[in-house]
Amino acid sequence: MNLNEECLLKYLKNSDDISYCTDVLKLNNQILEQKFLLRKFNKTAINMKHKNGVLV
């Protein structure tokens, strides 16, 4: 079960926890976005170094 499913299940069981669950989802999404951007940035930097003939 992933984080989204867990939060939905918690909400269905106890709707008072929705604000906490929403905050957890926002934080999780932010972390995933940052990881994605870092990977993309690293790949771009490596490709640029190889194009210029400079190896890492």
C-alpha positions as CSV (number, residue, x, y, z in Angstrom):
1,M,0.0,0.0,0.0
2,N,1.5,3.4,-0.9
3,L,1.3,6.6,1.0
4,N,-1.8,7.9,-0.9
5,E,-3.7,4.8,-0.2
6,E,-2.7,4.8,3.5
7,C,-3.9,8.4,3.9
8,L,-7.2,7.7,2.2
9,L,-7.7,4.7,4.4
10,K,-7.0,6.8,7.5
11,Y,-9.4,9.4,6.3
12,L,-12.1,6.9,5.8
13,K,-11.6,5.5,9.3
14,N,-11.2,8.8,11.0
15,S,-11.9,12.0,9.1
16,D,-10.4,14.1,11.9
17,D,-6.9,13.1,10.8
18,I,-7.3,14.6,7.3
19,S,-5.2,17.7,8.0
20,Y,-2.3,15.6,9.3
21,C,-2.6,13.2,6.4
22,T,-2.7,16.1,3.9
23,D,0.5,17.6,5.4
24,V,2.2,14.2,5.1
25,L,1.2,13.9,1.5
26,K,2.4,17.5,0.7
27,L,5.8,16.7,2.3
28,N,6.1,13.4,0.4
29,N,5.2,15.1,-2.9
30,Q,7.8,17.8,-2.2
31,I,10.5,15.3,-1.5
32,L,9.7,13.3,-4.7
33,E,9.8,16.6,-6.7
34,Q,13.1,17.5,-5.3
35,K,14.6,14.1,-6.0
36,F,13.3,14.3,-9.6
37,L,14.8,17.7,-10.1
38,L,18.1,16.7,-8.7
39,R,18.3,13.6,-10.9
40,K,17.4,15.7,-14.0
41,F,19.9,18.4,-13.0
42,N,22.7,15.8,-12.5
43,K,22.0,14.1,-15.9
44,T,22.0,17.5,-17.6
45,A,25.3,18.4,-16.0
46,I,26.9,15.1,-16.9
47,N,25.8,15.4,-20.5
48,M,27.1,18.9,-20.8
49,K,30.5,17.8,-19.4
50,H,30.7,15.0,-21.9
51,K,29.8,17.3,-24.8
52,N,32.6,19.6,-23.9
53,G,35.1,16.7,-23.8
54,V,35.5,17.0,-20.1
55,L,35.0,13.8,-18.1
56,V,33.7,13.7,-14.6
